[in-house]
Amino acid sequence: VQLQASGGGLVQPGRSLRLSCQASENIFGSNYLKWYRQAPGAQRELVGIINIDGSTIVVDSVKGRFTISRDNVKNTAYLQMNSLKAEDTAVYYCAACKFMYKTCDYWGQGTQVTVSS
């Protein structure tokens, strides 16, 4: 497995979900691991980033609700999503990137998150 996202599903508004992104060891050592999402009919958008040193950034629309972490033993990054809203419905992707502002080098296949009552 080079890069694989998992953990998506159907969840009610206000509930939580944790996505996982498992990577091969060499890929997990990339400078940046990013989470993106793409809602139906919309462009893919960045959700957040975790750097190799563990520092994180999330976009304003999920700030205070989503957190990113990584387990360097399991070569896995996580996206913890709390207080989910209908507008969080999307396919979520993880990506491994050498550079912050260039196209990422590796992409996972995406996992569907649907927030609905």
MDAnalysis code that builds the backbone (N, CA, C; Angstrom):
import MDAnalysis as mda
import numpy as np

u = mda.Universe.empty(351, n_residues=117, atom_resindex=np.repeat(np.arange(117), 3), trajectory=True)
u.add_TopologyAttr("name", ["N", "CA", "C"] * 117)
u.add_TopologyAttr("resid", np.arange(1, 118))
u.add_TopologyAttr("resname", ["VAL", "GLN", "LEU", "GLN", "ALA", "SER", "GLY", "GLY", "GLY", "LEU", "VAL", "GLN", "PRO", "GLY", "ARG", "SER", "LEU", "ARG", "LEU", "SER", "CYS", "GLN", "ALA", "SER", "GLU", "ASN", "ILE", "PHE", "GLY", "SER", "ASN", "TYR", "LEU", "LYS", "TRP", "TYR", "ARG", "GLN", "ALA", "PRO", "GLY", "ALA", "GLN", "ARG", "GLU", "LEU", "VAL", "GLY", "ILE", "ILE", "ASN", "ILE", "ASP", "GLY", "SER", "THR", "ILE", "VAL", "VAL", "ASP", "SER", "VAL", "LYS", "GLY", "ARG", "PHE", "THR", "ILE", "SER", "ARG", "ASP", "ASN", "VAL", "LYS", "ASN", "THR", "ALA", "TYR", "LEU", "GLN", "MET", "ASN", "SER", "LEU", "LYS", "ALA", "GLU", "ASP", "THR", "ALA", "VAL", "TYR", "TYR", "CYS", "ALA", "ALA", "CYS", "LYS", "PHE", "MET", "TYR", "LYS", "THR", "CYS", "ASP", "TYR", "TRP", "GLY", "GLN", "GLY", "THR", "GLN", "VAL", "THR", "VAL", "SER", "SER"])
u.atoms.positions = np.array([
    [0.847, -1.188, 0.000],
    [0.000, 0.000, 0.000],
    [0.880, 1.235, 0.000],
    [0.716, 2.072, -0.970],
    [1.487, 3.311, -0.980],
    [0.820, 4.356, -0.107],
    [-0.459, 4.608, -0.372],
    [-1.199, 5.603, 0.390],
    [-2.672, 5.208, 0.319],
    [-3.287, 5.043, 1.456],
    [-4.673, 4.567, 1.455],
    [-5.459, 5.258, 2.546],
    [-6.541, 5.897, 2.146],
    [-7.435, 6.558, 3.091],
    [-8.590, 5.630, 3.409],
    [-9.044, 5.690, 4.637],
    [-10.159, 4.852, 5.056],
    [-10.886, 5.505, 6.221],
    [-12.030, 4.931, 6.574],
    [-12.766, 5.402, 7.739],
    [-14.003, 6.212, 7.435],
    [-14.282, 6.433, 6.164],
    [-15.458, 7.200, 5.809],
    [-16.735, 6.422, 6.079],
    [-17.851, 7.117, 5.923],
    [-19.139, 6.472, 6.130],
    [-20.245, 7.493, 6.229],
    [-21.393, 6.998, 6.636],
    [-22.572, 7.838, 6.830],
    [-22.684, 8.182, 8.315],
    [-22.816, 9.448, 8.610],
    [-22.881, 9.882, 10.002],
    [-23.892, 11.018, 10.120],
    [-24.523, 11.096, 11.266],
    [-25.501, 12.149, 11.491],
    [-24.824, 13.475, 11.808],
    [-25.469, 14.564, 11.511],
    [-24.913, 15.875, 11.870],
    [-24.621, 15.953, 13.365],
    [-23.496, 16.572, 13.666],
    [-23.095, 16.719, 15.051],
    [-22.248, 15.588, 15.592],
    [-22.181, 14.493, 14.847],
    [-21.401, 13.356, 15.300],
    [-19.955, 13.467, 14.813],
    [-19.167, 12.459, 15.161],
    [-17.735, 12.470, 14.835],
    [-17.363, 11.295, 13.958],
    [-16.235, 11.464, 13.305],
    [-15.691, 10.409, 12.457],
    [-14.184, 10.622, 12.403],
    [-13.447, 9.535, 12.354],
    [-12.002, 9.655, 12.212],
    [-11.556, 8.935, 10.951],
    [-10.891, 9.655, 10.101],
    [-10.323, 9.079, 8.892],
    [-8.858, 8.721, 9.132],
    [-8.440, 7.670, 8.472],
    [-7.051, 7.237, 8.559],
    [-6.410, 7.294, 7.184],
    [-5.153, 7.568, 7.177],
    [-4.380, 7.573, 5.939],
    [-3.108, 6.780, 6.197],
    [-3.101, 5.563, 5.716],
    [-1.932, 4.703, 5.924],
    [-1.017, 4.788, 4.724],
    [0.268, 4.881, 4.994],
    [1.230, 5.061, 3.913],
    [2.387, 4.097, 4.050],
    [2.999, 3.816, 2.936],
    [4.264, 3.101, 2.956],
    [5.280, 3.971, 3.675],
    [6.253, 3.331, 4.268],
    [7.184, 4.062, 5.131],
    [7.880, 5.196, 4.393],
    [8.327, 4.942, 3.187],
    [9.055, 5.982, 2.467],
    [8.160, 7.165, 2.128],
    [6.890, 6.888, 1.873],
    [5.950, 7.955, 1.549],
    [5.536, 8.711, 2.804],
    [5.391, 7.985, 3.910],
    [4.989, 8.631, 5.152],
    [6.033, 9.647, 5.594],
    [7.262, 9.462, 5.153],
    [8.315, 10.402, 5.497],
    [8.327, 11.665, 4.653],
    [7.313, 11.840, 3.839],
    [7.213, 13.065, 3.043],
    [7.112, 14.286, 3.955],
    [7.503, 15.402, 3.433],
    [7.502, 16.624, 4.247],
    [6.121, 17.016, 4.733],
    [5.132, 16.790, 3.869],
    [3.771, 17.209, 4.205],
    [2.789, 16.089, 3.885],
    [1.885, 15.848, 4.778],
    [0.736, 14.986, 4.530],
    [-0.494, 15.887, 4.559],
    [-1.240, 15.851, 3.490],
    [-2.367, 16.767, 3.365],
    [-3.681, 15.996, 3.250],
    [-4.703, 16.593, 3.785],
    [-6.070, 16.087, 3.598],
    [-6.813, 17.066, 2.695],
    [-7.446, 16.510, 1.681],
    [-8.288, 17.274, 0.780],
    [-9.689, 16.678, 0.810],
    [-10.633, 17.415, 0.289],
    [-11.970, 16.876, 0.095],
    [-12.575, 17.479, -1.165],
    [-13.485, 16.708, -1.715],
    [-14.188, 17.167, -2.913],
    [-15.645, 16.806, -2.773],
    [-16.458, 17.840, -2.681],
    [-17.904, 17.657, -2.598],
    [-18.465, 17.504, -4.008],
    [-19.645, 16.920, -4.146],
    [-20.254, 16.763, -5.461],
    [-20.389, 18.102, -6.174],
    [-19.904, 18.145, -7.401],
    [-20.024, 19.353, -8.205],
    [-19.090, 20.480, -7.821],
    [-18.196, 20.215, -6.895],
    [-17.289, 21.259, -6.422],
    [-15.848, 20.883, -6.715],
    [-14.999, 21.873, -6.618],
    [-13.577, 21.603, -6.802],
    [-12.995, 20.991, -5.531],
    [-11.925, 20.280, -5.710],
    [-11.218, 19.735, -4.562],
    [-10.647, 20.875, -3.736],
    [-10.754, 20.749, -2.440],
    [-10.245, 21.795, -1.565],
    [-9.385, 21.198, -0.456],
    [-8.439, 21.989, -0.036],
    [-7.571, 21.576, 1.056],
    [-8.334, 21.644, 2.374],
    [-8.142, 20.632, 3.194],
    [-8.731, 20.611, 4.532],
    [-7.673, 20.934, 5.580],
    [-6.522, 20.313, 5.448],
    [-5.471, 20.567, 6.423],
    [-4.184, 19.871, 6.063],
    [-3.168, 20.198, 6.821],
    [-1.815, 19.704, 6.557],
    [-1.162, 19.325, 7.884],
    [-0.419, 18.254, 7.852],
    [0.453, 17.945, 8.975],
    [1.865, 17.803, 8.430],
    [2.761, 18.549, 9.043],
    [4.146, 18.536, 8.602],
    [4.889, 17.358, 9.222],
    [6.069, 17.140, 8.727],
    [6.854, 16.014, 9.221],
    [7.228, 16.200, 10.686],
    [7.231, 17.454, 11.148],
    [7.552, 17.702, 12.551],
    [6.320, 17.662, 13.451],
    [5.159, 17.376, 12.841],
    [3.937, 17.232, 13.611],
    [3.092, 18.482, 13.702],
    [3.588, 19.597, 13.235],
    [2.788, 20.815, 13.261],
    [1.666, 20.718, 12.235],
    [0.556, 21.367, 12.531],
    [-0.626, 21.218, 11.691],
    [-1.240, 22.563, 11.326],
    [-1.950, 22.533, 10.244],
    [-2.749, 23.670, 9.786],
    [-4.069, 23.097, 9.292],
    [-5.167, 23.743, 9.675],
    [-6.457, 23.391, 9.090],
    [-7.102, 24.654, 8.559],
    [-7.955, 24.489, 7.589],
    [-8.605, 25.653, 6.989],
    [-9.685, 26.193, 7.928],
    [-10.070, 27.426, 7.697],
    [-10.996, 28.106, 8.613],
    [-12.337, 27.388, 8.730],
    [-12.797, 26.801, 7.640],
    [-14.124, 26.191, 7.647],
    [-14.218, 24.978, 8.579],
    [-13.091, 24.407, 8.951],
    [-13.110, 23.244, 9.850],
    [-12.360, 23.502, 11.147],
    [-11.840, 24.688, 11.289],
    [-11.069, 25.013, 12.493],
    [-11.949, 24.883, 13.733],
    [-11.389, 24.239, 14.747],
    [-12.157, 24.010, 15.963],
    [-12.985, 22.738, 15.931],
    [-13.098, 22.126, 14.756],
    [-13.867, 20.886, 14.621],
    [-12.995, 19.725, 14.153],
    [-12.054, 20.006, 13.273],
    [-11.196, 18.961, 12.709],
    [-9.785, 19.112, 13.253],
    [-9.168, 18.003, 13.532],
    [-7.760, 17.998, 13.914],
    [-7.021, 16.905, 13.152],
    [-5.767, 17.153, 12.915],
    [-4.919, 16.209, 12.189],
    [-3.809, 15.743, 13.120],
    [-3.503, 14.467, 13.019],
    [-2.414, 13.912, 13.817],
    [-1.718, 12.832, 13.000],
    [-0.623, 12.342, 13.543],
    [0.097, 11.277, 12.850],
    [0.710, 10.333, 13.867],
    [0.781, 9.091, 13.488],
    [1.412, 8.052, 14.290],
    [2.599, 7.555, 13.487],
    [3.783, 7.933, 13.901],
    [4.979, 7.602, 13.137],
    [5.373, 6.125, 13.253],
    [4.804, 5.437, 14.199],
    [5.073, 3.993, 14.309],
    [4.208, 3.226, 13.318],
    [2.972, 3.660, 13.198],
    [2.037, 2.983, 12.291],
    [2.059, 3.557, 10.880],
    [2.861, 4.594, 10.652],
    [2.894, 5.251, 9.335],
    [1.491, 5.670, 8.896],
    [0.774, 6.234, 9.820],
    [-0.613, 6.593, 9.572],
    [-0.892, 8.015, 10.043],
    [-1.600, 8.751, 9.220],
    [-2.092, 10.063, 9.600],
    [-3.602, 9.969, 9.818],
    [-4.106, 10.856, 10.655],
    [-5.520, 10.818, 10.997],
    [-6.160, 12.190, 10.800],
    [-7.420, 12.147, 10.449],
    [-8.232, 13.355, 10.404],
    [-9.423, 13.110, 11.325],
    [-9.379, 13.731, 12.481],
    [-10.476, 13.614, 13.431],
    [-11.476, 14.710, 13.136],
    [-12.687, 14.304, 12.847],
    [-13.726, 15.252, 12.455],
    [-14.843, 15.214, 13.491],
    [-15.015, 16.313, 14.169],
    [-16.067, 16.432, 15.175],
    [-17.120, 17.438, 14.727],
    [-18.261, 17.368, 15.368],
    [-19.355, 18.303, 15.067],
    [-19.598, 18.403, 13.569],
    [-19.725, 17.277, 12.951],
    [-19.858, 17.240, 11.492],
    [-21.144, 17.920, 11.036],
    [-21.031, 18.547, 9.877],
    [-22.143, 19.258, 9.271],
    [-22.433, 18.668, 7.900],
    [-23.608, 18.938, 7.402],
    [-23.976, 18.433, 6.079],
    [-22.988, 18.911, 5.019],
    [-22.485, 20.106, 5.187],
    [-21.543, 20.648, 4.196],
    [-20.168, 20.002, 4.246],
    [-19.947, 19.140, 5.202],
    [-18.701, 18.373, 5.245],
    [-18.787, 17.135, 4.358],
    [-19.944, 16.880, 3.808],
    [-20.108, 15.732, 2.924],
    [-19.207, 15.871, 1.709],
    [-18.372, 14.876, 1.480],
    [-17.396, 14.926, 0.391],
    [-16.633, 13.613, 0.351],
    [-15.880, 13.469, -0.719],
    [-14.867, 12.419, -0.746],
    [-13.588, 13.028, -0.190],
    [-13.007, 12.372, 0.775],
    [-11.811, 12.862, 1.433],
    [-10.594, 12.089, 0.938],
    [-9.552, 12.840, 0.620],
    [-8.328, 12.259, 0.106],
    [-7.154, 12.656, 0.996],
    [-6.207, 11.761, 1.102],
    [-4.940, 12.147, 1.704],
    [-3.874, 12.138, 0.612],
    [-2.890, 12.963, 0.821],
    [-1.817, 13.097, -0.165],
    [-0.496, 13.330, 0.554],
    [0.543, 12.834, -0.047],
    [1.895, 13.023, 0.484],
    [2.658, 13.935, -0.460],
    [3.291, 14.930, 0.118],
    [3.849, 15.998, -0.704],
    [5.265, 16.333, -0.231],
    [6.125, 16.526, -1.224],
    [7.475, 16.964, -0.901],
    [7.512, 18.469, -0.663],
    [6.715, 19.176, -1.424],
    [6.712, 20.628, -1.334],
    [5.341, 21.131, -0.897],
    [5.346, 22.245, -0.202],
    [4.097, 22.809, 0.311],
    [3.204, 23.312, -0.808],
    [3.778, 23.987, -1.797],
    [2.980, 24.708, -2.785],
    [3.031, 24.104, -4.178],
    [3.409, 22.838, -4.249],
    [3.402, 22.157, -5.533],
    [2.484, 20.950, -5.465],
    [2.184, 20.403, -6.599],
    [1.338, 19.215, -6.650],
    [1.938, 18.101, -5.818],
    [1.067, 17.432, -5.068],
    [1.556, 16.347, -4.216],
    [2.006, 15.165, -5.057],
    [2.872, 14.397, -4.475],
    [3.504, 13.300, -5.206],
    [2.677, 12.019, -5.185],
    [1.977, 11.788, -4.105],
    [1.207, 10.557, -3.952],
    [-0.190, 10.899, -3.430],
    [-1.167, 10.153, -3.953],
    [-2.551, 10.369, -3.545],
    [-3.184, 9.047, -3.157],
    [-3.994, 9.108, -2.109],
    [-4.811, 7.961, -1.759],
    [-6.055, 7.929, -2.632],
    [-6.826, 6.890, -2.533],
    [-7.966, 6.690, -3.428],
    [-9.214, 7.423, -2.990],
    [-9.249, 7.980, -1.796],
    [-10.424, 8.710, -1.349],
    [-11.375, 7.845, -0.551],
    [-12.027, 8.473, 0.417],
    [-13.032, 7.779, 1.212],
    [-14.225, 8.718, 1.367],
    [-15.405, 8.175, 1.167],
    [-16.626, 8.981, 1.149],
    [-17.102, 9.246, 2.577],
    [-17.381, 10.510, 2.847],
    [-18.004, 10.913, 4.107],
    [-19.330, 11.570, 3.775],
    [-20.384, 11.037, 4.331],
    [-21.716, 11.590, 4.114],
    [-22.313, 11.958, 5.462],
    [-22.669, 13.222, 5.598],
    [-23.268, 13.709, 6.834],
    [-24.738, 14.012, 6.560],
    [-25.584, 13.211, 7.152],
    [-27.005, 13.333, 6.868],
    [-27.805, 12.715, 7.990],
    [-28.971, 13.296, 8.229],
    [-29.854, 12.729, 9.242],
    [-30.811, 11.727, 8.613],
])
